[in-house]
Amino acid sequence: MRINSLCSRRGILDEKQQLIPTLNAEEAERLIKDYSDGDERNDSLVLELSAALRAFRKGVRRCHLISYEEDGALLFELFTKEGRGTLLSQYTPEELRTAGINDIGGILNLIRPLEEAGVLVERSRDLLETEISNFLVIELEGTVIGCAALYPVCEESGEIACIAIHPNHQRAKLGGRLLCELEKKARQQNHAHVYALTTVASHFFLEYGFVELGVGALPNCRKTLYNYRRNSKILKKQLKG
Ligand SMILES: CC(C)(COP(=O)(O)OP(=O)(O)OC[C@H]1O[C@@H](n2cnc3c(N)ncnc32)[C@H](O)[C@@H]1OP(=O)(O)O)[C@@H](O)C(=O)NCCC(=O)NCCS
């Protein structure tokens, strides 16, 4: 749930009177402490931030503070990209973590359109349930906006698969962050290299230090499962000497 709340200022302003466009609960608490200094001019700001924190404790995820003095501010917020006022969110932005069973719905929402477009291989909910421990997710305000998985191929190599970032959040290095974490995981599992098979995103893997190779470079156990009809490009990254 999201609450729009009207205030007298443009939103929450910093000490230089610049608008703070987004704040999370932790930052809001810090501001309340800083501004609870007895200066009457800060009373309304402390009241507004405290009201947002109270709403978070009751399950509201986002509160938006919008000026009642600016003509059309609410319409600008709803219908323009830059919006208006300050958005307070309960969550710290973009949390990258190991996926759990409760993330399956979010992962499916993210990957279904890509499966339908043939970019990703289809995975059923049942399969995801058994493989969920291979997955990492990036969550923003309670929504899964990124996912990727590391599968063991053989003792010394792993395969990075099912990497996807929500279209609204692409080109912000989130895919790179997932890749980096999966490479760390692969090193912990003593893999000397990781593979990625892709029909559309070789540029992305090349950007992060992968090299393109032929099917012959795949380990035998993976070569037998290679789907010649998909004709994916094969990329490999060396993790150890
Ligand atoms: C591929 C994907 C995971 C990349 O994630 P991302 O967060 O957008 O990528 P990053 O911001 O980390 O990209 C880093 C670099 O990779 C390259 N890159 C990423 N996406 C690209 C694209 N669509 N076209 C060209 N280059 C791209 C760029 O060099 C980019 O650097 P730049 O933005 O400074 O130019 C994401 O675009 C995606 O989900 N795409 C749709 C699903 C998909 O293709 N999955 C791969 C299946 S194997």
Ligand as a Chemical Component Dictionary entry (heavy atoms), coordinates in Angstrom:
data_LIG
# 
_chem_comp.id                   LIG 
_chem_comp.type                 NON-POLYMER 
_chem_comp.pdbx_formal_charge   0 
_chem_comp.three_letter_code    LIG 
# 
loop_
_chem_comp_atom.comp_id 
_chem_comp_atom.atom_id 
_chem_comp_atom.alt_atom_id 
_chem_comp_atom.type_symbol 
_chem_comp_atom.charge 
_chem_comp_atom.model_Cartn_x 
_chem_comp_atom.model_Cartn_y 
_chem_comp_atom.model_Cartn_z 
_chem_comp_atom.pdbx_ordinal 
LIG C1  C1  C 0 21.383 -8.773  -19.875 1  
LIG C2  C2  C 0 21.000 -8.119  -18.552 2  
LIG C3  C3  C 0 20.901 -9.176  -17.445 3  
LIG C4  C4  C 0 22.075 -7.076  -18.182 4  
LIG O1  O1  O 0 21.793 -6.505  -16.944 5  
LIG P1  P1  P 0 21.981 -4.927  -16.722 6  
LIG O2  O2  O 0 21.818 -4.635  -15.273 7  
LIG O3  O3  O 0 21.094 -4.207  -17.673 8  
LIG O4  O4  O 0 23.498 -4.757  -17.190 9  
LIG P2  P2  P 0 24.616 -3.789  -16.618 10 
LIG O5  O5  O 0 24.062 -2.445  -16.299 11 
LIG O6  O6  O 0 25.389 -4.489  -15.557 12 
LIG O7  O7  O 0 25.453 -3.676  -17.998 13 
LIG C5  C5  C 0 26.795 -3.540  -18.040 14 
LIG C6  C6  C 0 27.222 -3.434  -19.490 15 
LIG O8  O8  O 0 26.782 -4.561  -20.274 16 
LIG C7  C7  C 0 26.443 -4.093  -21.603 17 
LIG N1  N1  N 0 25.003 -4.226  -21.816 18 
LIG C8  C8  C 0 24.046 -4.583  -20.914 19 
LIG N2  N2  N 0 22.837 -4.646  -21.507 20 
LIG C9  C9  C 0 23.022 -4.305  -22.801 21 
LIG C10 C10 C 0 22.156 -4.189  -23.937 22 
LIG N3  N3  N 0 20.842 -4.442  -23.841 23 
LIG N4  N4  N 0 22.693 -3.848  -25.138 24 
LIG C11 C11 C 0 24.015 -3.584  -25.248 25 
LIG N5  N5  N 0 24.894 -3.674  -24.209 26 
LIG C12 C12 C 0 24.403 -4.026  -23.012 27 
LIG C13 C13 C 0 26.825 -2.633  -21.664 28 
LIG O9  O9  O 0 28.161 -2.543  -22.066 29 
LIG C14 C14 C 0 26.675 -2.223  -20.205 30 
LIG O10 O10 O 0 27.459 -1.111  -19.837 31 
LIG P3  P3  P 0 26.910 0.392   -20.083 32 
LIG O11 O11 O 0 25.492 0.430   -19.587 33 
LIG O12 O12 O 0 27.851 1.242   -19.284 34 
LIG O13 O13 O 0 26.997 0.594   -21.583 35 
LIG C15 C15 C 0 19.644 -7.342  -18.672 36 
LIG O14 O14 O 0 19.770 -6.392  -19.693 37 
LIG C16 C16 C 0 18.453 -8.235  -18.973 38 
LIG O15 O15 O 0 17.795 -8.705  -18.055 39 
LIG N6  N6  N 0 18.144 -8.443  -20.248 40 
LIG C17 C17 C 0 17.010 -9.253  -20.645 41 
LIG C18 C18 C 0 17.196 -10.709 -20.281 42 
LIG C19 C19 C 0 18.452 -11.311 -20.853 43 
LIG O16 O16 O 0 18.830 -11.041 -21.993 44 
LIG N7  N7  N 0 19.069 -12.151 -20.024 45 
LIG C20 C20 C 0 20.278 -12.851 -20.416 46 
LIG C21 C21 C 0 19.914 -14.267 -20.752 47 
LIG S1  S1  S 0 21.360 -15.234 -20.887 48 
# 
loop_
_chem_comp_bond.comp_id 
_chem_comp_bond.atom_id_1 
_chem_comp_bond.atom_id_2 
_chem_comp_bond.value_order 
_chem_comp_bond.pdbx_ordinal 
LIG C1  C2  SING 1  
LIG C2  C3  SING 2  
LIG C2  C4  SING 3  
LIG C2  C15 SING 4  
LIG C4  O1  SING 5  
LIG O1  P1  SING 6  
LIG P1  O2  DOUB 7  
LIG P1  O3  SING 8  
LIG P1  O4  SING 9  
LIG O4  P2  SING 10 
LIG P2  O5  DOUB 11 
LIG P2  O6  SING 12 
LIG P2  O7  SING 13 
LIG O7  C5  SING 14 
LIG C5  C6  SING 15 
LIG C6  O8  SING 16 
LIG C6  C14 SING 17 
LIG O8  C7  SING 18 
LIG C7  N1  SING 19 
LIG C7  C13 SING 20 
LIG N1  C8  SING 21 
LIG N1  C12 SING 22 
LIG C8  N2  DOUB 23 
LIG N2  C9  SING 24 
LIG C9  C10 SING 25 
LIG C9  C12 DOUB 26 
LIG C10 N3  SING 27 
LIG C10 N4  DOUB 28 
LIG N4  C11 SING 29 
LIG C11 N5  DOUB 30 
LIG N5  C12 SING 31 
LIG C13 O9  SING 32 
LIG C13 C14 SING 33 
LIG C14 O10 SING 34 
LIG O10 P3  SING 35 
LIG P3  O11 DOUB 36 
LIG P3  O12 SING 37 
LIG P3  O13 SING 38 
LIG C15 O14 SING 39 
LIG C15 C16 SING 40 
LIG C16 O15 DOUB 41 
LIG C16 N6  SING 42 
LIG N6  C17 SING 43 
LIG C17 C18 SING 44 
LIG C18 C19 SING 45 
LIG C19 O16 DOUB 46 
LIG C19 N7  SING 47 
LIG N7  C20 SING 48 
LIG C20 C21 SING 49 
LIG C21 S1  SING 50 
# 
